[in-house]
């Protein structure tokens, strides 16, 4: 590939150069191949998606500590320090990407990286310590440090998550005409980003324009953006903030202050926007093209019967609008706005006009949605005793599942090594991996699959969507759907008992190991609860309780010398037991090592006063 490319380029140049002396193309190609064969044209090392990389960013001021970085299995980790010196002539390429490809000491040694190589490989960006931009100090003013963040994370076409963004130093963000534009286009064209929650990103500089325009422009997969923590008090321009985010449905601008900022065309091209939270300090302009047609997409419509013929926005007010599992990428659970209505046209009765004056009559943050012809209210759930003759089996769709055996997480329904993103090992019940079901699928061979979102926070695929097997031998509903006679509490910190199925009025606590008698199973939303013989309601989550009786020893006797540790991984010793004393220890609970790991199964540990000990029968003997 490289030979062909270099040959083509050099052929074109040499052919023009020697045209006047009648060089023929075969001669030209011979010269080119000879040059390549002698190594006069260096060939970059091939870049593979399976290779791990590391490097140090190049900075113009050697007195400043540069950021070092590693890229491993899609995770880009950035140390604290100063980013690479920005290219003010071509910032649209993405400052982070340019800082990576221009780094020094890139490993593997001899690797030449390009933006095209790196962008598809970066799935998560993680900041681990304070980071400043690389604006050179030759601007003769040290307050410019941290000023140039435009296009910082732009064009990361595969990124789905940002971690540690609050480490980014934004206090002195500014705009210098012809050089940089503050935080403009900061996350532009991140076309795989689905959800985004902003940190504060506080700007304290007030001496020049502070620009956040086009910050998320062109993020075509973005469904939900929560900017309620974003501090915009000193920002002078946020126009076209979400321009051409063609999939976006939910935007939260609660607490945003933009009264003195340019806000033209915040939502231009966002034809699916349907859930908008605004601060009374948001000042819109009448030039907003704000949803002139209803943007509810089929998979977000509260029910198939819901229609929106009024074409009006409505404040939620004292009503209720929320999502299944409180996840704005899922369907609505309740859709019952009760507040004032506003037209979707640009007139004095429109939502836009409501926010173009001094906003003095708007008391606080308010959420607006499309007014439904018929509100949707989730059914109430029983808080009184359920008739014991009611069949115990509940016909409940398994919205949430756990893996009971080792399974793979795949990018497609056809499971191959190439499409596998991650393995999840078999774990003890209280630590089993969890997933939210988004849909179903079938492989080309007819095997059933669940389309899911990974909800395991320490997994490499956390938050990502993919496919797992739907075979009952490997996965099961997270919540029990059949009422057993007895259950045992297995949650390390115990569970609570409540006086209703919504679990919002705590009555009592049940510690780990408590055995309880169950009377019935009831539904609450898309999950189940157990109604106990004593009338209390508890969770039916299998990671917190298990059916039947589970016993642990009340005491163990030390057989030989061993240690006590502060955690279940047994990494920090805090006491030593002398074997010949055969000390008896009271067991107050148990846990498993590597509880959040998805690649290590874990071992049983006993919890004793002061920490954890092993359950290895070679070292301890169980008593009563």
Secondary structure, 3 states (H helix, E strand, C coil): CHHHHHHHHHHHHHHHHCHHHCCCHHHHHHHHHHHHHHCCCCCCECCCCCCCEEEECCCCCCCCCECEEEEECCEEEECCEECCCCCCCCHHHCHHHHHHHCCEEEECCCECCCHHHHHCCCCEEEECCCEECCCCHHHCCHHHCCCCCCCCCCCCCCCCEEECHHHECCCCCCEECCCEECCCCCCCCCCCCCEEECCCCCCCCCCCCCECCCCCCCCCCCCEEECCCCCCCCCCECCCCCCCCCCCCEEEECCCCCCCCECCCCCCCCCCCCEEEECCCCCCCCCCCCCCCCCCCCCCCCCCCCCCCCCEEEECCCCEEEEHHHCCCCCEEEEECCCCEEECCCCCCEHHHHCCCCCCCCCCCEEEEECCCCCECCCCCCCCCCCCCCCCCCCCCCCEEEECCCEEEECCCCCCCCCEEEEECCCCHHHCCEEEEEEEEECCCCCEEEEEEECCCCCCCCCCEEEEECCCCCEEECECCCCCCEEEECCCCCEEEECCCCCCCEEEEECCCCEEEEEEEEEECCEEEEEECCCCEEECECCCEEECCCCCCCEEEECCCEEEECCCCCCCEEEEECHHHCCEEECCEEEECCCCCCCCCCCEEEEECCEEEECCCCCEEEEC
